Amino acid sequence: MGDQHGPAVLDIYRLGIAGGNATFEIEPPTWERFTATRMPGHRWVAVDRAGAVLGWIACSVVSDRRVYAGVVEHSVYVHPDAGGRGVGRALLQALIASTERAGIWTIQSGVFPENTASLALHASCGFRTVGTRQRIGRHHGVWRDVTLIERRSPAVT
């Protein structure tokens, strides 16, 4: 994922926000803020043969405490027109490979329980449900739960 992908990445993020079940955010950040808060070695785009961005994945550090150096939180977004084509799986596999090469042992995320497609995708890629954070935040004035998921790498010991 490079600066040339910025507009498309933020457009896909905007579409996910509009869908209502992807994030608590109400608008995407600026590209500068986005890149400043995502780890450079662990962000990917999926593109078609014409170079159009179909989806993206990126992660952020969870904490600056040394004990959590191997734990990241990720987001994955697929353009609605590209759903069901294996884009999300390819992106997750790329992230898993890059984080394992870097010695990262846990990838985590919070997913709205209503986002069943995301939960199924993550489960198929080795993520497990840790639990549900009930009424963790308000989204458009409504309390929402978040399912906490994680993947512990079997390769990083």
Disulfide bonds with the S-S distance in Angstrom:
none
